[in-house]
Amino acid sequence: MQSIQEVNPVVIGIQYFGNFIITDIEESWTYFGPTGNPRVIIVGIKLQEVGQTSLKEALVDIAGNIESKTRSALGKYYE
């Protein structure tokens, strides 16, 4: 997701925060169990806000993109 700079809506619970791209991901392994497996991994994600201002606009764009790809894939068979 980070490498292609894909725009995604950020929703936590029922709260929509906007559309963002991931600019950086960091991880830190801070505690290991007796067998050496990580028990605590702290992850940090840096986001940059872009795109539409509402979730409805984002969903309409996603739906339109899916319809467009379906039409082009099916060509004359799609009606």
C-alpha positions in Angstrom: 0.0 0.0 0.0 2.8 2.4 0.9 4.9 1.8 -2.3 2.1 2.7 -4.7 0.9 5.8 -2.9 -2.7 4.6 -2.9 -5.3 7.0 -1.5 -7.5 5.4 1.2 -10.2 6.8 3.6 -9.3 6.7 7.3 -12.3 5.7 9.4 -12.1 4.9 13.1 -15.4 3.6 14.6 -18.0 5.8 12.9 -15.7 8.8 12.5 -14.4 9.6 9.1 -11.2 11.6 9.2 -10.5 12.1 5.4 -8.5 10.5 2.6 -4.8 9.8 3.2 -1.7 8.2 1.7 0.8 6.4 3.8 4.2 8.2 3.6 6.2 6.2 6.1 5.9 3.0 8.3 8.1 2.4 11.3 8.2 -0.6 13.6 10.0 -1.3 16.9 10.2 -4.7 18.6 10.5 -4.0 22.3 10.0 -7.2 24.2 10.8 -10.8 23.3 9.4 -13.9 24.9 11.4 -16.9 26.2 11.5 -18.5 22.7 12.6 -15.3 21.0 9.3 -14.4 19.5 8.3 -10.7 19.6 5.6 -10.0 22.3 5.3 -6.2 21.8 5.7 -4.5 18.4 5.2 -0.8 18.3 4.1 0.4 14.8 4.1 4.0 13.6 2.4 5.2 10.5 2.8 8.6 9.0 -0.1 9.8 6.8 -0.6 12.7 4.4 -4.1 14.0 3.8 -5.2 14.2 0.2 -8.3 14.0 -2.0 -11.9 14.5 -1.3 -13.4 16.0 1.8 -16.2 13.5 2.4 -16.5 9.7 2.7 -19.4 9.8 0.3 -17.3 11.4 -2.4 -14.6 8.7 -1.8 -17.1 5.9 -2.0 -18.6 7.3 -5.2 -15.1 7.5 -6.8 -14.4 3.9 -5.8 -17.7 2.7 -7.2 -17.2 4.6 -10.4 -13.7 3.2 -10.8 -15.0 -0.3 -10.4 -17.8 0.3 -12.9 -15.3 1.7 -15.4 -12.9 -1.2 -15.0 -15.8 -3.7 -15.4 -17.0 -2.0 -18.5 -13.6 -2.0 -20.1 -12.9 -5.7 -19.1 -16.2 -7.0 -20.4 -16.4 -4.7 -23.4 -19.4 -5.3 -25.7 -20.8 -7.9 -23.3 -21.5 -5.3 -20.6 -24.9 -3.6 -20.8 
